[in-house]
């Protein structure tokens, strides 16, 4: 296994650096302007998968497809019925993901029609965008899940994930708060299953490269491609890291009975002092996947991905011969330790810890459904989504809310994700 944590930038493959930087720049240009480190209750660098987000991100006890990589690594052994698994169970390409928030169109319209190259003038003419973030995202996740033998599934994939956010307010129109993060890496997930497939375990590694810009810039720089390119190329942190994750699943009796799930994402490889907890806005000593490399901004949250301890329970009642429902409840970012040494973020309210969702689907509950609709609750906001698979073309859509308020009063940012892949 190659440990990328202590490799210098020169040692990282040139194509990987170009992929990450190109993704970051493309997303920034597409956004026209870029969101904020001040937005509350967001953790930079998280890979939110489309299907889980449609059901409130309550997926720890559900995990049964390629999204297990991002939620519970044990789930790769449940992509098909144990007795019918073949050498290759799931293969998806290119598995492209795109996302935007509801405020994005207002941003685009306001800046496209700007009478002058001045952000203050834009804000004075558009009350809809002041203090409301812009968010865009793009990614790829080609992946295959196969069996080494009947009790040893494995997943191998590549991924890129780029998110760009920006915020400008009327109170400080000359300054924009910007977060732009591009990840590129690989996923290797090794699973273990019992003979009846009721008990599953998984361990995975994620060597990755990260370009991350989190800072305040002159707001008029948002209107200059040259200045934005300079910020992203010269002022971004250029990092490498090695994500380590583990998970367990256990089903009582059969799939009509409850399934319990537990996962630990970003097992600690190091700790960061004075990490500003985005949920409480208080500094902590947070442990997790610690990144190394060329650091321009040591205060950036993206220099560590905090350890995320998750537990969940799911049950799949049958409604008819072909129609089933899957119901799930999760708790994420369960606090372990104290603010002085935290292995999970401290002080998160119950409404932010808990996730819940339901999935109505057609077909066999032991395989991934070709037609499904889902609803859920994430951070206290309603989520919904659908899946449609026709002739090997897989389409997924999800909408969810994120609290971007820096005060005790919640402020919803409505976001939309869509994915397209070919089942090979």
Secondary structure as GFF3:
##gff-version 3
##sequence-region A 1 424
A	DSSP	three_ten_helix	9	11	.	.	.	ID=ss1
A	DSSP	alpha_helix	14	31	.	.	.	ID=ss2
A	DSSP	alpha_helix	50	54	.	.	.	ID=ss3
A	DSSP	alpha_helix	68	71	.	.	.	ID=ss4
A	DSSP	three_ten_helix	73	78	.	.	.	ID=ss5
A	DSSP	three_ten_helix	82	84	.	.	.	ID=ss6
A	DSSP	beta_strand	88	101	.	.	.	ID=ss7
A	DSSP	alpha_helix	104	112	.	.	.	ID=ss8
A	DSSP	alpha_helix	119	125	.	.	.	ID=ss9
A	DSSP	beta_strand	134	140	.	.	.	ID=ss10
A	DSSP	beta_strand	143	149	.	.	.	ID=ss11
A	DSSP	beta_strand	152	167	.	.	.	ID=ss12
A	DSSP	beta_strand	175	193	.	.	.	ID=ss13
A	DSSP	beta_strand	199	218	.	.	.	ID=ss14
A	DSSP	three_ten_helix	219	223	.	.	.	ID=ss15
A	DSSP	alpha_helix	225	234	.	.	.	ID=ss16
A	DSSP	beta_strand	237	251	.	.	.	ID=ss17
A	DSSP	beta_strand	259	265	.	.	.	ID=ss18
A	DSSP	beta_strand	270	276	.	.	.	ID=ss19
A	DSSP	beta_strand	283	290	.	.	.	ID=ss20
A	DSSP	beta_strand	292	294	.	.	.	ID=ss21
A	DSSP	three_ten_helix	301	303	.	.	.	ID=ss22
A	DSSP	beta_strand	304	306	.	.	.	ID=ss23
A	DSSP	beta_strand	308	318	.	.	.	ID=ss24
A	DSSP	beta_strand	323	331	.	.	.	ID=ss25
A	DSSP	beta_strand	337	338	.	.	.	ID=ss26
A	DSSP	beta_strand	341	342	.	.	.	ID=ss27
A	DSSP	alpha_helix	350	353	.	.	.	ID=ss28
A	DSSP	beta_strand	354	362	.	.	.	ID=ss29
A	DSSP	beta_strand	371	378	.	.	.	ID=ss30
A	DSSP	beta_strand	381	390	.	.	.	ID=ss31
A	DSSP	beta_strand	393	403	.	.	.	ID=ss32
A	DSSP	beta_strand	412	423	.	.	.	ID=ss33
###
